[in-house]
Amino acid sequence: METPNYIKSLLMPNGRKPAGRKAWSIDLETIWIPFFTATNTVGDTHLPPDALGCPLRLAYNADGSVRFSKTGRPIAKVAKDLADTIRMVRDNFSAGLLGYTEKVIGADKAGYKAQVELARKAGEPIIAKDRANLDRAMTLAVEEAVAKAEAEAEAEAKAKAKVREKVPVTA
């Protein structure tokens, strides 16, 4: 089976590392806005110009007041038309990946099953090592917590004993 070029291109590094506000983990300013401007240009999408010109909007509460985060910063959200279109692209992307996977399985079920088994076997020693390390870490954490609790209990008992020593006994 020949892999489509659009799938091959997804697997090739391109060297770009966007660093701005992200939508679906993809940079809004350097990827989504130019992409949707291009799709609007050729007529594939019809996003409103204000969504592309001002993709981030101030978020508001139900009562109309500006929303703030717990740290006190105002919250910005992606314009609804843009966010909805990004969601559609994400859903279509996921469907395309699943469609390709189903096509490969249909063309070479035994080869796909062999890859799954190869991956499972290759992952077993990593899972075993991680499980052993986690078990050791949890045991150590429990031992440290018990030691701390015992030390605190001992310190509290000593403090109570000192208080008793200072209280005069009257007969």
C-alpha positions as CSV (number, residue, x, y, z in Angstrom):
1,M,0.0,0.0,0.0
2,E,1.3,3.5,-0.9
3,T,1.2,6.0,2.0
4,P,-0.5,9.2,0.9
5,N,1.8,12.3,0.8
6,Y,-0.3,14.2,3.3
7,I,0.4,11.4,5.9
8,K,4.1,11.3,5.0
9,S,4.3,15.1,5.5
10,L,2.9,14.8,9.0
11,L,5.7,12.5,9.9
12,M,8.5,14.8,8.6
13,P,10.2,17.3,11.0
14,N,9.9,20.9,9.7
15,G,12.1,22.7,12.2
16,R,9.5,25.3,13.1
17,K,8.8,25.9,16.8
18,P,5.9,28.3,17.3
19,A,5.8,30.0,20.6
20,G,2.6,32.1,21.0
21,R,-0.9,31.4,22.2
22,K,-2.1,28.0,21.1
23,A,-5.3,26.5,20.0
24,W,-5.4,22.7,20.0
25,S,-1.6,22.9,20.8
26,I,-0.9,24.7,17.5
27,D,0.2,28.4,17.5
28,L,-2.6,30.7,16.7
29,E,-0.6,33.6,15.3
30,T,1.9,31.8,13.1
31,I,-0.2,28.7,12.0
32,W,-4.0,29.0,12.4
33,I,-4.4,32.7,11.3
34,P,-2.3,32.4,8.2
35,F,-3.9,29.0,7.4
36,F,-7.4,30.3,7.7
37,T,-6.6,33.5,5.9
38,A,-5.4,31.3,3.0
39,T,-8.5,29.1,3.1
40,N,-10.7,32.2,3.2
41,T,-8.7,33.6,0.2
42,V,-9.5,30.5,-2.0
43,G,-13.1,30.2,-0.7
44,D,-12.7,27.0,1.3
45,T,-13.8,28.8,4.6
46,H,-15.8,31.9,5.3
47,L,-14.5,33.0,8.6
48,P,-15.5,36.6,9.5
49,P,-12.6,39.1,9.1
50,D,-13.0,40.2,12.7
51,A,-12.2,36.6,13.9
52,L,-9.0,36.6,11.9
53,G,-8.2,40.2,12.8
54,C,-8.8,39.8,16.5
55,P,-8.6,36.1,17.3
56,L,-8.3,36.5,21.0
57,R,-11.3,38.0,22.9
58,L,-11.8,39.0,26.5
59,A,-13.8,36.4,28.4
60,Y,-16.9,37.5,30.3
61,N,-19.0,36.0,33.1
62,A,-22.7,35.3,32.7
63,D,-23.5,38.6,34.3
64,G,-21.4,40.5,31.7
65,S,-18.4,41.2,34.0
66,V,-14.9,40.5,32.8
67,R,-13.6,37.0,33.9
68,F,-10.4,36.8,35.8
69,S,-8.3,33.7,36.7
70,K,-7.5,32.7,40.2
71,T,-4.2,34.6,39.9
72,G,-6.1,37.8,39.0
73,R,-5.3,38.0,35.3
74,P,-8.1,38.6,32.8
75,I,-9.0,35.6,30.8
76,A,-8.7,35.6,27.0
77,K,-10.5,33.1,24.8
78,V,-10.3,32.3,21.1
79,A,-13.1,33.9,19.0
80,K,-16.0,31.5,18.7
81,D,-16.0,31.3,14.9
82,L,-12.3,30.5,14.9
83,A,-12.5,28.1,17.8
84,D,-15.4,26.2,16.1
85,T,-13.5,25.9,12.8
86,I,-10.3,24.8,14.6
87,R,-12.4,22.1,16.4
88,M,-13.8,21.0,13.0
89,V,-10.3,20.7,11.6
90,R,-9.2,18.7,14.7
91,D,-12.2,16.4,14.3
92,N,-11.5,15.9,10.6
93,F,-7.8,15.4,11.3
94,S,-8.6,12.7,13.9
95,A,-11.1,11.0,11.4
96,G,-8.4,11.1,8.7
97,L,-5.9,9.4,11.0
98,L,-8.4,6.7,11.9
99,G,-9.4,6.3,8.3
100,Y,-5.8,5.8,7.3
101,T,-5.3,3.3,10.2
102,E,-8.4,1.3,9.1
103,K,-7.1,1.3,5.5
104,V,-3.7,-0.1,6.6
105,I,-5.3,-2.7,8.8
106,G,-7.6,-3.7,5.9
107,A,-4.6,-4.0,3.5
108,D,-2.2,-5.8,5.9
109,K,-4.0,-7.1,9.0
110,A,-1.2,-9.5,9.9
111,G,1.5,-6.8,9.5
112,Y,-0.5,-4.4,11.7
113,K,-1.0,-7.1,14.3
114,A,2.7,-7.9,14.2
115,Q,3.5,-4.2,14.9
116,V,1.1,-4.1,17.8
117,E,2.7,-7.3,19.3
118,L,6.3,-5.9,18.7
119,A,5.3,-2.7,20.5
120,R,3.7,-4.5,23.4
121,K,6.8,-6.8,23.9
122,A,9.1,-3.8,23.6
123,G,7.1,-1.9,26.2
124,E,7.1,-4.7,28.8
125,P,10.5,-4.1,30.3
126,I,9.9,-0.4,30.5
127,I,6.5,-1.0,32.3
128,A,8.2,-3.5,34.6
129,K,11.1,-1.1,35.4
130,D,8.6,1.8,36.0
131,R,6.4,-0.4,38.2
132,A,9.5,-1.5,40.3
133,N,10.7,2.1,40.6
134,L,7.2,3.3,41.6
135,D,6.9,0.5,44.2
136,R,10.3,1.5,45.7
137,A,9.3,5.2,45.6
138,M,6.0,4.5,47.3
139,T,7.6,2.3,49.9
140,L,10.1,5.0,50.7
141,A,7.4,7.7,50.8
142,V,5.4,5.6,53.3
143,E,8.5,4.9,55.4
144,E,9.3,8.6,55.4
145,A,5.7,9.5,56.3
146,V,5.7,7.0,59.2
147,A,9.1,8.2,60.5
148,K,7.9,11.8,60.4
149,A,4.6,10.9,62.2
150,E,6.5,9.0,64.8
151,A,9.0,11.8,65.3
152,E,6.1,14.3,65.6
153,A,4.3,12.0,68.1
154,E,7.5,11.7,70.1
155,A,8.1,15.4,70.1
156,E,4.5,16.0,71.2
157,A,4.9,13.4,74.0
158,K,8.1,15.1,75.2
159,A,6.4,18.5,75.2
160,K,3.5,17.1,77.3
161,A,6.0,15.6,79.7
162,K,7.7,18.9,80.1
163,V,4.4,20.6,80.8
164,R,3.6,18.0,83.5
165,E,7.0,18.6,85.1
166,K,6.3,22.3,85.4
167,V,2.9,21.9,87.0
168,P,3.2,22.0,90.8
169,V,1.7,19.1,92.6
170,T,-0.4,20.2,95.6
171,A,-1.7,17.9,98.3
